[in-house]
Amino acid sequence: MKNKLKVHRAMHDLTQEQLADKIGVSRQTVIAIESDKYLPSLGLAFKIARFFKVTIEDIFAYEGEKDEN
Amino acid sequence: MFVMDRKKYKQLRVVVALFVSAIVALAVIGNSYLLSIAGVLTGIVFMALVRAKAKIRTDEREATIQEKAARMTYAIFAPTIGIGAVLMLIPTQSGLSVFSKGEFAYLESLGMVFAYLTLFLIAIYAISYHFLNRKYGGGGDEE
């Protein structure tokens, strides 16, 4: 799973801490998502997409079987 | 009800644990069982009140890590104590091993404790799996 969270965060001029507070997670979680080390739950993915007023697909890109582990 | 993040909750828990430890230490020094019980109960009641009154915001990544750590702990701990129990019980039951005699005789009791602990662990896993499976929609026959 690739994501453009960092790009959207930069577009909204937010720090990782600020974004984490807005979506109700820790800064470590934002860092982990941005560096593709953690796949967010569907609920959190929706929360992020709604926060940036885009669709989930605008932020997260599914890359097939290698994402399913 | 107020919202408290997991980090603040953990800090509060450490403070309460320190407080309870200090009270228990004082109770031990002063030979007072009552004080130690009061200290522990105060800590338990305070933490229960905090959990009841505050909505603790959990971080989903942390929850995932906790789940994986718990799974790994179970996967390592259950076979380890299970095998440990067998290794302690078989030689003592057969009476052939040096471990069944003299200063090693306690190994049989320890093996029994390990065996029951393994059963207890597996039983808790099975029961919690059953309830969680039902909670999350498994086991139903309806279409």
Backbone of each chain as ProteinMPNN parsed JSONL, in Angstrom:
{"seq_chain_A": "MKNKLKVHRAMHDLTQEQLADKIGVSRQTVIAIESDKYLPSLGLAFKIARFFKVTIEDIFAYEGEKDEN", "coords_chain_A": {"N_chain_A": [[0.85, -1.193, 0.0], [0.687, 2.065, -1.014], [0.982, 5.48, -0.061], [-0.196, 8.917, -0.047], [-0.03, 10.575, 2.092], [1.817, 12.284, 3.284], [2.154, 14.199, 1.326], [-0.42, 15.354, 1.173], [-0.583, 16.334, 3.744], [1.435, 18.206, 3.727], [0.385, 19.929, 1.814], [-1.7, 21.02, 3.245], [-0.335, 22.343, 5.079], [0.441, 21.258, 7.622], [1.787, 19.992, 10.684], [3.176, 16.803, 11.694], [2.362, 16.255, 14.266], [0.176, 17.994, 14.585], [-1.609, 16.953, 12.658], [-1.932, 14.407, 13.712], [-3.273, 14.994, 16.113], [-5.652, 16.008, 15.07], [-6.814, 13.801, 13.787], [-6.981, 12.019, 15.786], [-4.95, 10.193, 16.639], [-1.668, 8.921, 17.573], [1.468, 10.726, 17.175], [3.429, 9.012, 16.34], [1.996, 7.126, 14.96], [1.156, 8.532, 12.698], [3.66, 9.019, 11.56], [4.427, 6.358, 11.055], [2.483, 5.58, 9.186], [2.999, 7.336, 7.081], [5.524, 6.473, 6.33], [4.985, 4.043, 5.242], [4.974, 1.885, 6.977], [2.967, 1.069, 8.532], [-0.321, -0.052, 8.106], [-3.246, 1.727, 8.001], [-6.441, 1.292, 9.723], [-9.661, 0.67, 8.169], [-11.483, 2.492, 9.15], [-9.831, 4.555, 10.146], [-8.592, 5.289, 7.788], [-10.753, 6.351, 6.349], [-11.316, 8.488, 8.029], [-9.018, 10.042, 7.724], [-9.185, 10.623, 4.987], [-11.609, 12.05, 4.889], [-10.918, 14.193, 6.493], [-9.084, 15.546, 4.889], [-10.764, 16.119, 2.864], [-11.001, 14.486, 0.568], [-11.117, 11.497, -1.517], [-10.648, 8.105, -0.348], [-9.066, 6.703, -2.145], [-7.593, 8.74, -3.257], [-5.62, 9.154, -1.465], [-4.648, 6.682, -0.528], [-3.135, 3.941, -2.188], [-3.866, 0.852, -3.49], [-1.86, -2.004, -3.904], [-2.175, -4.612, -4.801], [-1.547, -8.155, -4.269], [0.677, -8.094, -2.547], [0.013, -6.378, -0.532], [-1.578, -7.715, 1.169], [-0.682, -8.961, 3.49]], "CA_chain_A": [[0.0, 0.0, 0.0], [1.419, 3.341, -1.055], [0.066, 6.573, 0.293], [0.262, 10.288, -0.269], [-0.387, 11.319, 3.307], [2.806, 13.344, 3.499], [1.859, 15.239, 0.324], [-1.64, 16.052, 1.607], [-0.259, 17.054, 4.982], [2.221, 19.376, 3.327], [-0.532, 20.848, 1.124], [-2.506, 21.704, 4.269], [0.616, 23.003, 5.971], [0.265, 20.713, 8.974], [2.879, 19.15, 11.195], [2.7, 15.452, 12.024], [1.681, 16.365, 15.567], [-1.142, 18.611, 14.375], [-2.465, 15.988, 11.959], [-2.242, 13.331, 14.666], [-4.319, 15.498, 17.021], [-6.922, 16.169, 14.326], [-7.447, 12.509, 13.45], [-7.1, 11.227, 17.009], [-3.951, 9.123, 16.813], [-0.39, 9.462, 18.058], [2.377, 11.19, 16.121], [4.133, 7.818, 15.853], [1.125, 6.472, 13.969], [1.255, 9.318, 11.456], [4.993, 8.73, 11.004], [4.417, 4.971, 10.546], [1.661, 5.519, 7.961], [3.719, 8.056, 6.018], [6.677, 5.697, 5.857], [4.449, 2.748, 4.78], [5.285, 0.798, 7.91], [1.725, 0.665, 9.186], [-1.536, 0.124, 7.31], [-4.329, 2.156, 8.896], [-7.714, 0.572, 9.592], [-10.58, 1.314, 7.234], [-12.052, 3.648, 9.852], [-8.856, 5.647, 10.181], [-8.387, 5.731, 6.402], [-11.892, 7.235, 6.057], [-11.144, 9.704, 8.841], [-7.965, 10.842, 7.083], [-9.714, 11.108, 3.708], [-12.61, 13.089, 5.176], [-10.231, 15.372, 7.028], [-8.491, 16.273, 3.755], [-11.865, 16.289, 1.906], [-10.711, 13.742, -0.67], [-11.521, 10.097, -1.361], [-9.577, 7.235, 0.178], [-8.154, 6.368, -3.257], [-6.684, 9.87, -3.516], [-4.502, 9.09, -0.514], [-4.074, 5.334, -0.452], [-3.171, 3.166, -3.437], [-3.725, -0.586, -3.247], [-0.905, -2.536, -4.881], [-2.369, -6.046, -5.053], [-1.338, -9.211, -3.285], [1.716, -7.846, -1.538], [-0.585, -5.599, 0.55], [-2.512, -8.508, 1.94], [-0.07, -9.588, 4.656]], "C_chain_A": [[0.891, 1.251, 0.0], [0.443, 4.432, -0.639], [0.703, 7.942, 0.087], [-0.064, 11.168, 0.941], [0.545, 12.512, 3.525], [2.514, 14.527, 2.569], [0.651, 16.068, 0.768], [-1.387, 16.858, 2.878], [0.506, 18.328, 4.668], [1.324, 20.422, 2.638], [-1.379, 21.644, 2.119], [-1.639, 22.372, 5.332], [0.451, 22.56, 7.442], [1.513, 19.946, 9.4], [2.289, 17.769, 11.485], [1.898, 15.465, 13.329], [0.277, 16.936, 15.397], [-2.108, 17.645, 13.685], [-2.895, 14.864, 12.907], [-3.351, 13.757, 15.621], [-5.671, 15.569, 16.323], [-7.608, 14.826, 14.061], [-7.469, 11.541, 14.643], [-6.178, 10.03, 17.121], [-2.663, 9.745, 17.345], [0.475, 9.909, 16.876], [3.123, 10.009, 15.504], [3.308, 7.101, 14.782], [1.19, 7.203, 12.64], [2.592, 9.033, 10.764], [5.007, 7.347, 10.353], [3.604, 4.858, 9.255], [2.423, 6.178, 6.806], [4.887, 7.247, 5.456], [6.278, 4.267, 5.445], [4.801, 1.578, 5.698], [4.033, 0.298, 8.608], [0.536, 0.954, 8.275], [-2.664, 0.56, 8.232], [-5.58, 1.299, 8.699], [-8.591, 1.33, 8.598], [-11.166, 2.586, 7.856], [-11.103, 4.834, 9.851], [-8.591, 6.189, 8.776], [-9.514, 6.683, 5.98], [-11.736, 8.576, 6.778], [-10.134, 10.642, 8.179], [-8.503, 11.462, 5.784], [-10.722, 12.229, 3.931], [-11.969, 14.353, 5.708], [-9.651, 16.211, 5.884], [-9.521, 16.551, 2.647], [-11.528, 15.695, 0.527], [-11.232, 12.318, -0.488], [-10.336, 9.283, -0.829], [-8.552, 6.938, -0.919], [-7.201, 7.509, -3.598], [-5.452, 9.806, -2.607], [-3.82, 7.725, -0.529], [-4.218, 4.592, -1.78], [-2.892, 1.702, -3.119], [-2.839, -1.185, -4.333], [-1.003, -4.04, -5.076], [-1.945, -6.927, -3.914], [-0.315, -8.887, -2.207], [1.196, -6.99, -0.376], [-1.377, -6.449, 1.519], [-1.898, -9.237, 3.124], [-0.059, -8.645, 5.848]], "O_chain_A": [[1.72, 1.453, 0.887], [-0.766, 4.316, -0.843], [1.923, 8.104, 0.052], [-0.337, 12.361, 0.804], [0.11, 13.6, 3.9], [2.611, 15.688, 2.964], [0.679, 17.299, 0.748], [-1.932, 17.949, 3.046], [0.264, 19.382, 5.256], [1.477, 21.625, 2.845], [-1.731, 22.796, 1.866], [-2.132, 22.889, 6.335], [0.339, 23.379, 8.354], [2.197, 19.335, 8.58], [1.071, 17.59, 11.517], [0.89, 14.772, 13.463], [-0.685, 16.438, 15.981], [-3.27, 17.531, 14.073], [-4.047, 14.431, 12.907], [-4.261, 12.98, 15.908], [-6.703, 15.235, 16.905], [-8.835, 14.729, 14.108], [-7.915, 10.4, 14.525], [-6.567, 8.98, 17.632], [-2.588, 10.958, 17.541], [0.24, 9.519, 15.733], [3.414, 10.0, 14.308], [3.852, 6.545, 13.827], [1.268, 6.579, 11.582], [2.65, 8.834, 9.551], [5.524, 7.174, 9.249], [3.986, 4.13, 8.339], [2.48, 5.643, 5.7], [5.199, 7.324, 4.268], [7.134, 3.393, 5.317], [4.91, 0.434, 5.256], [4.039, -0.777, 9.209], [0.4, 2.055, 7.741], [-3.008, -0.17, 9.162], [-5.76, 0.667, 7.658], [-8.306, 2.471, 8.236], [-11.324, 3.609, 7.189], [-11.505, 5.969, 9.593], [-8.391, 7.389, 8.591], [-9.262, 7.698, 5.331], [-11.988, 9.641, 6.215], [-10.347, 11.85, 8.081], [-8.31, 12.648, 5.516], [-10.689, 13.245, 3.236], [-12.422, 15.458, 5.412], [-9.722, 17.44, 5.912], [-9.19, 17.145, 1.62], [-11.742, 16.317, -0.513], [-11.735, 11.974, 0.581], [-9.187, 9.725, -0.862], [-7.346, 6.92, -0.675], [-6.129, 7.281, -4.159], [-4.39, 10.332, -2.938], [-2.594, 7.622, -0.541], [-5.276, 4.613, -2.411], [-1.85, 1.351, -2.565], [-3.026, -0.921, -5.52], [-0.028, -4.68, -5.471], [-1.97, -6.528, -2.75], [-0.432, -9.359, -1.076], [1.861, -6.886, 0.654], [-1.802, -5.969, 2.57], [-2.57, -10.081, 3.716], [0.422, -9.011, 6.921]]}, "seq_chain_B": "MFVMDRKKYKQLRVVVALFVSAIVALAVIGNSYLLSIAGVLTGIVFMALVRAKAKIRTDEREATIQEKAARMTYAIFAPTIGIGAVLMLIPTQSGLSVFSKGEFAYLESLGMVFAYLTLFLIAIYAISYHFLNRKYGGGGDEE", "coords_chain_B": {"N_chain_B": [[-17.933, 13.435, 31.205], [-14.555, 13.195, 30.254], [-12.014, 13.454, 27.703], [-9.145, 11.467, 27.503], [-5.861, 10.971, 26.501], [-3.985, 7.974, 25.645], [-1.329, 8.164, 26.442], [-1.274, 10.036, 28.534], [-2.866, 8.641, 30.299], [-1.244, 6.442, 30.831], [0.867, 7.741, 32.123], [-0.444, 8.648, 34.381], [-1.089, 6.217, 35.516], [1.444, 5.287, 36.195], [2.123, 7.138, 38.17], [0.168, 6.566, 40.098], [0.868, 3.908, 40.621], [3.392, 4.298, 41.756], [2.65, 5.702, 44.026], [1.075, 3.776, 45.367], [3.041, 1.817, 45.725], [4.768, 3.182, 47.456], [3.126, 3.498, 49.698], [2.695, 0.805, 50.363], [5.318, 0.051, 50.924], [5.807, 1.645, 53.17], [3.924, 0.497, 54.824], [4.947, -2.072, 55.114], [7.333, -1.539, 56.421], [6.283, -0.452, 58.755], [4.936, -2.638, 59.69], [2.184, -3.005, 59.151], [-0.591, -4.471, 58.04], [-3.058, -3.566, 57.395], [-2.726, -0.956, 56.451], [-1.321, -1.424, 54.086], [-3.221, -2.862, 52.602], [-5.212, -0.922, 52.449], [-3.865, 1.009, 50.953], [-3.435, -0.322, 48.481], [-6.102, -0.853, 47.752], [-7.075, 1.768, 47.545], [-5.611, 2.648, 45.336], [-6.603, 0.903, 43.334], [-9.353, 1.582, 43.314], [-9.195, 4.295, 42.61], [-8.06, 4.144, 40.016], [-10.078, 2.722, 38.773], [-12.145, 4.581, 38.908], [-11.088, 6.6, 37.306], [-11.05, 5.299, 34.831], [-13.76, 4.932, 34.502], [-14.805, 7.512, 34.414], [-13.328, 8.91, 32.546], [-12.838, 9.103, 29.038], [-10.791, 7.035, 27.475], [-8.604, 7.613, 24.978], [-7.578, 5.427, 22.603], [-4.776, 4.563, 20.689], [-4.826, 3.291, 17.456], [-2.702, 1.985, 16.209], [-1.09, 1.32, 18.326], [-2.816, -0.429, 19.614], [-2.869, -2.472, 17.72], [-0.215, -3.304, 17.861], [-0.18, -4.219, 20.483], [-1.946, -6.378, 20.249], [-0.515, -8.056, 18.512], [1.772, -8.505, 20.025], [0.652, -9.841, 22.196], [-0.278, -12.144, 20.943], [2.139, -13.229, 20.084], [3.374, -13.654, 22.53], [1.688, -15.598, 23.613], [2.076, -17.625, 21.727], [4.707, -18.273, 22.198], [4.926, -18.693, 24.976], [2.977, -20.673, 25.773], [3.691, -23.216, 24.412], [6.267, -23.421, 25.519], [5.972, -23.659, 28.358], [4.41, -25.906, 28.324], [6.016, -27.9, 27.124], [8.024, -27.802, 28.988], [6.66, -28.77, 31.226], [6.164, -31.421, 30.422], [8.8, -32.378, 30.151], [9.58, -32.255, 32.793], [7.814, -33.947, 34.067], [7.805, -36.512, 32.817], [10.409, -37.88, 33.278], [10.298, -38.033, 36.093], [7.978, -39.474, 36.528], [8.596, -41.929, 35.365], [10.624, -42.694, 36.938], [13.218, -43.204, 36.366], [15.092, -41.295, 35.964], [17.708, -39.206, 37.274], [16.67, -36.954, 38.134], [14.378, -37.528, 39.436], [14.806, -38.024, 42.007], [15.923, -37.308, 45.39], [17.29, -34.112, 45.867], [16.092, -33.094, 43.623], [13.464, -33.745, 43.615], [11.364, -32.005, 43.844], [10.8, -31.232, 41.307], [8.741, -32.647, 40.125], [6.418, -31.618, 41.274], [6.628, -29.035, 40.356], [6.441, -29.526, 37.641], [3.783, -30.403, 37.518], [2.484, -28.037, 38.212], [3.198, -26.462, 36.041], [1.948, -27.926, 34.017], [-0.797, -27.633, 34.656], [-0.932, -24.898, 34.434], [-0.467, -24.58, 31.714], [-2.778, -25.799, 30.693], [-4.7, -24.086, 31.764], [-4.043, -21.705, 30.477], [-4.531, -22.39, 27.787], [-7.247, -22.91, 28.011], [-8.281, -20.37, 28.7], [-7.613, -19.008, 26.378], [-9.166, -20.42, 24.493], [-11.783, -19.938, 25.446], [-11.931, -17.105, 25.375], [-11.52, -16.778, 22.655], [-13.805, -17.981, 21.619], [-15.872, -16.267, 22.611], [-15.117, -13.807, 21.486], [-15.22, -14.442, 18.816], [-17.961, -14.835, 18.47], [-18.826, -12.271, 19.111], [-17.796, -10.765, 17.015], [-19.284, -11.601, 14.859], [-18.978, -14.26, 14.002], [-19.725, -17.821, 13.79], [-22.508, -17.891, 13.554], [-25.589, -19.196, 12.154], [-27.366, -17.994, 10.54], [-28.45, -16.536, 7.408]], "CA_chain_B": [[-16.84, 12.558, 30.758], [-13.527, 13.91, 29.507], [-11.174, 12.587, 26.872], [-7.747, 11.401, 27.952], [-5.143, 10.081, 25.587], [-3.359, 6.808, 26.248], [-0.053, 8.555, 27.042], [-1.589, 10.65, 29.842], [-3.386, 7.566, 31.149], [-0.09, 5.648, 31.272], [1.6, 8.545, 33.105], [-1.251, 8.621, 35.609], [-0.956, 4.873, 36.069], [2.76, 5.2, 36.826], [2.061, 7.929, 39.408], [-0.635, 5.796, 41.061], [1.665, 2.736, 41.005], [4.426, 4.787, 42.676], [1.963, 6.034, 45.277], [0.712, 2.511, 46.025], [4.294, 1.178, 46.167], [5.263, 3.916, 48.626], [2.248, 3.155, 50.834], [2.973, -0.592, 50.738], [6.644, 0.043, 51.554], [5.619, 2.189, 54.525], [3.161, -0.5, 55.595], [5.862, -3.175, 55.433], [8.251, -1.042, 57.465], [5.508, -0.288, 59.988], [4.256, -3.911, 60.01], [0.739, -2.785, 59.162], [-1.269, -5.077, 56.888], [-4.229, -2.743, 57.088], [-2.284, 0.182, 55.637], [-0.988, -1.893, 52.73], [-4.493, -3.185, 51.922], [-5.873, 0.365, 52.166], [-3.116, 1.635, 49.856], [-3.723, -1.048, 47.229], [-7.516, -0.631, 47.419], [-7.204, 3.161, 47.09], [-5.083, 2.683, 43.967], [-7.541, 0.194, 42.441], [-10.584, 2.384, 43.209], [-8.873, 5.516, 41.861], [-7.911, 3.818, 38.592], [-11.408, 2.338, 38.266], [-12.891, 5.83, 38.726], [-10.537, 7.279, 36.127], [-11.518, 4.563, 33.637], [-15.207, 5.116, 34.365], [-15.146, 8.917, 34.145], [-12.605, 9.45, 31.39], [-12.823, 8.279, 27.832], [-9.369, 6.92, 27.133], [-8.459, 7.486, 23.527], [-6.498, 4.496, 22.296], [-4.188, 4.687, 19.373], [-5.061, 1.98, 16.826], [-1.428, 1.317, 15.935], [-0.668, 0.742, 19.597], [-3.693, -1.585, 19.844], [-2.396, -3.538, 16.821], [1.047, -3.807, 18.416], [-0.525, -5.009, 21.676], [-2.53, -7.647, 19.792], [0.551, -8.913, 17.967], [2.651, -8.894, 21.135], [-0.078, -10.839, 22.982], [-0.288, -13.375, 20.144], [3.496, -13.767, 20.108], [3.599, -14.136, 23.9], [0.961, -16.87, 23.743], [2.711, -18.623, 20.855], [5.986, -18.696, 22.795], [4.776, -19.122, 26.368], [2.203, -21.92, 25.928], [4.513, -24.411, 24.153], [7.433, -23.492, 26.409], [5.64, -24.273, 29.657], [3.885, -27.242, 28.031], [7.168, -28.797, 26.95], [8.674, -27.807, 30.306], [5.888, -29.676, 32.091], [6.419, -32.808, 29.969], [10.186, -32.727, 30.486], [9.718, -32.444, 34.245], [6.962, -35.031, 34.553], [8.135, -37.848, 32.28], [11.476, -38.577, 34.028], [9.917, -38.317, 37.477], [6.957, -40.523, 36.506], [9.226, -43.211, 35.058], [11.506, -43.015, 38.06], [14.542, -43.6, 35.871], [16.019, -40.174, 35.917], [18.304, -38.7, 38.506], [15.841, -35.815, 38.523], [13.207, -37.968, 40.197], [15.219, -38.368, 43.375], [16.654, -36.372, 46.228], [17.042, -32.662, 45.854], [15.332, -32.726, 42.431], [12.107, -34.298, 43.726], [10.381, -30.915, 43.693], [10.524, -31.006, 39.876], [7.44, -33.231, 39.784], [5.401, -30.626, 41.656], [6.761, -27.91, 39.423], [5.893, -30.016, 36.375], [2.324, -30.392, 37.642], [2.066, -26.624, 38.16], [3.367, -26.051, 34.641], [0.92, -28.599, 33.207], [-2.083, -26.969, 34.907], [-0.812, -23.537, 33.888], [-0.651, -24.712, 30.263], [-4.208, -26.053, 30.46], [-5.41, -22.846, 32.097], [-3.753, -20.745, 29.4], [-5.259, -22.837, 26.587], [-8.682, -22.74, 28.282], [-8.596, -18.936, 28.59], [-7.541, -18.674, 24.952], [-10.325, -20.999, 23.804], [-13.01, -19.238, 25.877], [-11.943, -15.738, 24.838], [-11.683, -16.89, 21.198], [-15.219, -18.287, 21.387], [-16.694, -15.07, 22.821], [-14.763, -12.765, 20.504], [-15.73, -14.917, 17.527], [-19.402, -14.528, 18.447], [-18.982, -10.807, 19.115], [-17.471, -10.215, 15.701], [-20.13, -12.132, 13.797], [-18.706, -15.645, 13.602], [-20.477, -18.888, 14.465], [-23.954, -17.835, 13.317], [-26.09, -19.989, 11.041], [-28.295, -17.195, 9.731], [-27.909, -16.0, 6.167]], "C_chain_B": [[-15.819, 13.344, 29.932], [-12.626, 12.932, 28.761], [-9.729, 12.641, 27.371], [-7.007, 10.491, 26.98], [-4.36, 9.021, 26.361], [-2.066, 7.177, 26.999], [-0.278, 9.14, 28.44], [-2.071, 9.576, 30.815], [-2.239, 6.729, 31.699], [0.695, 6.394, 32.34], [0.884, 8.52, 34.456], [-1.111, 7.28, 36.314], [0.386, 4.704, 36.784], [2.752, 5.937, 38.156], [1.303, 7.151, 40.482], [0.157, 4.581, 41.556], [2.76, 3.145, 42.0], [3.828, 5.077, 44.051], [1.639, 4.756, 46.062], [1.963, 1.799, 46.553], [4.818, 1.848, 47.431], [4.449, 3.558, 49.86], [2.546, 1.735, 51.326], [4.327, -0.691, 51.438], [6.551, 0.55, 52.991], [4.912, 1.181, 55.424], [4.054, -1.66, 56.018], [6.816, -2.767, 56.552], [7.521, -0.964, 58.813], [4.758, -1.534, 60.425], [2.732, -3.768, 60.062], [0.097, -3.343, 57.887], [-2.41, -4.193, 56.41], [-3.864, -1.584, 56.154], [-1.98, -0.26, 54.209], [-2.262, -2.226, 51.94], [-5.213, -1.895, 51.533], [-5.204, 1.054, 50.983], [-3.448, 1.004, 48.519], [-5.167, -0.792, 46.794], [-7.744, 0.788, 46.901], [-6.755, 3.276, 45.636], [-6.053, 2.061, 42.982], [-8.798, 1.042, 42.22], [-10.332, 3.646, 42.376], [-8.764, 5.224, 40.362], [-9.245, 3.405, 37.966], [-12.245, 3.588, 38.004], [-12.418, 6.57, 37.478], [-11.059, 6.623, 34.854], [-13.01, 4.784, 33.396], [-15.547, 6.529, 33.905], [-14.479, 9.465, 32.889], [-12.701, 8.504, 30.208], [-11.365, 8.216, 27.378], [-9.239, 6.648, 25.647], [-7.283, 6.566, 23.215], [-6.039, 4.672, 20.855], [-4.277, 3.325, 18.685], [-3.766, 1.24, 16.502], [-0.921, 0.623, 17.2], [-1.502, -0.503, 19.919], [-3.247, -2.767, 18.979], [-1.121, -4.162, 17.375], [0.77, -4.693, 19.633], [-1.1, -6.372, 21.289], [-1.441, -8.605, 19.316], [1.474, -9.402, 19.06], [1.983, -9.982, 21.97], [-0.072, -12.187, 22.255], [1.08, -14.059, 20.203], [3.811, -14.362, 21.489], [2.932, -15.49, 24.092], [1.666, -17.97, 22.958], [4.026, -19.118, 21.439], [5.757, -19.348, 24.164], [4.084, -20.48, 26.51], [3.041, -23.166, 25.596], [5.686, -24.552, 25.109], [7.07, -24.148, 27.737], [5.052, -25.674, 29.469], [5.01, -28.25, 27.922], [7.924, -28.925, 28.285], [7.993, -28.789, 31.242], [6.17, -31.135, 31.73], [7.818, -33.246, 30.391], [10.374, -32.959, 31.984], [8.935, -33.651, 34.732], [7.397, -36.417, 34.076], [9.27, -38.534, 33.062], [11.064, -38.925, 35.446], [8.871, -39.42, 37.546], [7.588, -41.898, 36.264], [10.168, -43.659, 36.172], [12.913, -43.377, 37.65], [15.574, -42.481, 36.041], [16.549, -39.803, 37.299], [17.429, -37.556, 39.044], [14.617, -36.23, 39.345], [13.544, -38.219, 41.663], [15.845, -37.163, 44.094], [16.256, -34.933, 46.07], [16.243, -32.21, 44.635], [13.872, -33.196, 42.485], [11.022, -33.236, 43.523], [9.993, -30.697, 42.229], [9.169, -31.57, 39.46], [6.324, -32.237, 40.101], [5.424, -29.448, 40.686], [6.185, -28.279, 38.051], [4.376, -30.005, 36.385], [1.791, -28.958, 37.546], [2.127, -26.126, 36.718], [2.26, -26.648, 33.759], [-0.437, -27.924, 33.394], [-2.081, -25.548, 34.338], [-1.03, -23.553, 32.37], [-2.125, -24.918, 29.933], [-5.028, -24.789, 30.693], [-5.261, -21.821, 30.97], [-4.541, -21.092, 28.134], [-6.766, -22.637, 26.789], [-9.085, -21.274, 28.148], [-8.6, -18.516, 27.128], [-8.796, -19.161, 24.221], [-11.605, -20.252, 24.156], [-13.057, -17.834, 25.274], [-12.099, -15.758, 23.316], [-13.158, -17.102, 20.858], [-16.076, -17.02, 21.512], [-16.392, -13.983, 21.794], [-15.273, -13.143, 19.115], [-17.214, -14.602, 17.389], [-19.631, -13.031, 18.36], [-18.774, -10.219, 17.732], [-18.131, -10.988, 14.566], [-19.859, -13.55, 13.366], [-19.637, -16.611, 14.299], [-21.969, -18.886, 14.254], [-24.358, -18.664, 12.119], [-26.969, -19.178, 10.093], [-27.618, -16.67, 8.471], [-28.447, -14.613, 5.898]], "O_chain_B": [[-16.19, 14.076, 29.014], [-12.493, 11.764, 29.126], [-9.176, 13.711, 27.624], [-7.46, 9.388, 26.673], [-4.111, 9.154, 27.559], [-1.746, 6.597, 28.036], [0.419, 8.797, 29.395], [-1.731, 9.595, 31.998], [-2.241, 6.348, 32.869], [1.137, 5.807, 33.328], [1.503, 8.391, 35.512], [-1.026, 7.21, 37.54], [0.466, 4.067, 37.834], [3.292, 5.45, 39.149], [1.737, 7.083, 41.632], [0.133, 4.255, 42.742], [3.026, 2.429, 42.966], [4.407, 4.749, 45.087], [1.897, 4.669, 47.262], [1.965, 1.254, 47.656], [5.258, 1.175, 48.363], [5.003, 3.339, 50.937], [2.639, 1.486, 52.528], [4.475, -1.42, 52.419], [7.133, -0.03, 53.908], [5.238, 1.024, 56.601], [3.94, -2.169, 57.133], [7.073, -3.524, 57.488], [8.053, -1.349, 59.854], [4.025, -1.505, 61.413], [2.078, -4.35, 60.928], [0.224, -2.767, 56.807], [-2.692, -4.081, 55.217], [-4.585, -1.276, 55.204], [-2.326, 0.425, 53.247], [-2.365, -1.909, 50.755], [-5.756, -1.784, 50.434], [-5.878, 1.612, 50.116], [-3.711, 1.703, 47.54], [-5.432, -0.545, 45.618], [-8.498, 0.999, 45.951], [-7.417, 3.91, 44.814], [-6.302, 2.62, 41.914], [-9.255, 1.203, 41.088], [-11.155, 4.019, 41.541], [-9.306, 5.962, 39.54], [-9.516, 3.692, 36.8], [-12.967, 3.661, 37.01], [-13.217, 7.092, 36.701], [-11.461, 7.307, 33.913], [-13.472, 4.822, 32.255], [-16.463, 6.726, 33.106], [-15.003, 10.375, 32.245], [-12.653, 7.283, 30.353], [-10.788, 9.217, 26.955], [-9.687, 5.625, 25.129], [-6.135, 6.885, 23.525], [-6.836, 4.899, 19.945], [-3.858, 2.316, 19.252], [-3.733, 0.01, 16.518], [-0.4, -0.491, 17.158], [-0.983, -1.498, 20.425], [-3.242, -3.912, 19.432], [-0.957, -5.382, 17.365], [1.375, -5.751, 19.808], [-0.789, -7.388, 21.91], [-1.433, -9.788, 19.656], [1.912, -10.553, 19.05], [2.64, -10.929, 22.405], [0.115, -13.236, 22.873], [1.182, -15.278, 20.348], [4.426, -15.422, 21.6], [3.522, -16.411, 24.656], [1.835, -19.089, 23.441], [4.418, -20.26, 21.201], [6.312, -20.404, 24.468], [4.539, -21.336, 27.269], [3.102, -24.087, 26.411], [6.064, -25.666, 25.473], [7.75, -25.067, 28.195], [5.18, -26.527, 30.347], [4.973, -29.314, 28.54], [8.394, -30.001, 28.652], [8.651, -29.544, 31.959], [6.385, -31.974, 32.605], [8.003, -34.342, 30.921], [11.217, -33.756, 32.396], [9.335, -34.309, 35.693], [7.361, -37.382, 34.841], [9.101, -39.682, 33.474], [11.428, -39.984, 35.957], [8.859, -40.211, 38.489], [7.184, -42.895, 36.863], [10.464, -44.845, 36.321], [13.717, -43.807, 38.477], [16.765, -42.727, 36.235], [15.922, -40.057, 38.327], [17.448, -37.24, 40.234], [13.908, -35.38, 39.884], [12.676, -38.581, 42.458], [16.229, -36.166, 43.484], [15.081, -34.569, 46.126], [15.763, -31.077, 44.599], [13.135, -33.056, 41.509], [9.911, -33.538, 43.088], [8.982, -30.057, 41.941], [8.522, -31.042, 38.556], [5.407, -32.038, 39.304], [4.385, -28.943, 40.262], [5.536, -27.467, 37.392], [3.746, -29.645, 35.391], [0.782, -28.7, 36.889], [1.213, -25.453, 36.243], [1.712, -25.979, 32.883], [-1.147, -27.67, 32.421], [-3.093, -25.065, 33.83], [-1.682, -22.67, 31.813], [-2.658, -24.295, 29.015], [-5.929, -24.465, 29.92], [-6.222, -21.164, 30.571], [-5.135, -20.224, 27.494], [-7.476, -22.244, 25.863], [-10.116, -20.967, 27.548], [-9.471, -17.766, 26.688], [-9.405, -18.427, 23.443], [-12.421, -19.963, 23.28], [-14.081, -17.416, 24.733], [-12.73, -14.869, 22.745], [-13.69, -16.486, 19.935], [-16.897, -16.729, 20.642], [-17.301, -13.321, 21.294], [-15.699, -12.286, 18.341], [-17.672, -14.161, 16.335], [-20.512, -12.568, 17.636], [-19.478, -9.296, 17.323], [-17.613, -11.031, 13.451], [-20.485, -14.01, 12.412], [-20.271, -16.258, 15.293], [-22.651, -19.794, 14.728], [-23.583, -18.828, 11.177], [-27.278, -19.618, 8.986], [-26.417, -16.397, 8.445], [-28.098, -14.001, 4.888]]}, "name": "protein", "num_of_chains": 2, "seq": "MKNKLKVHRAMHDLTQEQLADKIGVSRQTVIAIESDKYLPSLGLAFKIARFFKVTIEDIFAYEGEKDENMFVMDRKKYKQLRVVVALFVSAIVALAVIGNSYLLSIAGVLTGIVFMALVRAKAKIRTDEREATIQEKAARMTYAIFAPTIGIGAVLMLIPTQSGLSVFSKGEFAYLESLGMVFAYLTLFLIAIYAISYHFLNRKYGGGGDEE"}
